[in-house]
């Protein structure tokens, strides 16, 4: 199963979770050659969010393979609300 950023999935332990991203963790990485020794892949997710984003300190990381064992199908795409502050977005 391919996990997609900004997508809400049903998780058997946490209920609905928002996947924030899937990240590669390297032992060593050379930015010039764009090559490195991959250590693992982790998924960033939260079970607590609102229209603006995840609640403070609610973001978790778990190895992708471990996360996939408890996750089901995608429920829907999460559309973040952009808030305007002092005339800027």
N, C-alpha and C positions, 0 to 999 in steps of 0.2 A: 504494500500500500504506500502510495506517495502522499506524504503530509504536505499540506499547502499553508503558507503563511496567511495570517488574517482570516482563518477559517475556524468555525466552531464545530467541534466533534463531540459525539457522545462518548463518555469514558465510563467504564463499569464501576470504578472506585470513586471518581470525583464528579460525576454527572456531566453537564455540559462544560467543556473547556475550550478556551480560545487559544489556538496555536499562534504564537508570536513570531516564530521562526525556527529553522533547523540550521544548526551551525556545525562547522568542522573544527575540531580541536587538534592542533598539530603539535608534535614533539619538536619539530624544527621546520621552519618555512623560510624560503629565500624569495623575497619579493621581486628581485630582478628576473629570476627564471620562472617565477610563479609555480614553484614546485616545493614539496616538503614531505615529511613523514607524518601521515595521518595517524593520530592516536585513537580518536573516536568521533562520533557524531552525536550531538545532543539536541533535544527539542526544548525550546523555551515555551512555556504555556502558563495559563492562569485559569482558575475556576471563579475568580472574582474580578469583574470588569463592568464598566458602564459605557455610555456612548463615547466617552473621551479616551478611554484606555484602561489598562489594568490598575487595580487598586494598589497603593503603596505596599511594598513588601509581600505581595501575593504571587510574584513571578517565581516559578520553579523551573529547574532544569533536570532532565532525566535522559539517560541514553536512549537513542531512537528505538533500538530493538526492544528494550524494556517497555517503553511507552506504547509501542504498537501492540503488545500483548493484551492491553486493556482497552484499546480504543476501537470504536466502531466507525460507521460511515459518517461522512460530513453531514452536519445539520443544515448549515447555511454559511454564506460568506458574511464576515463582519464588516460593516461600513462605518468607519470612524467619523465622528462629527468633528468638523474643524471649527474651532472657536476663535472669534475675532477679538483681539486685545489691542486697545489703543489704535485702532485703524489698521492693524497688521494681523495677518493670519498666522 
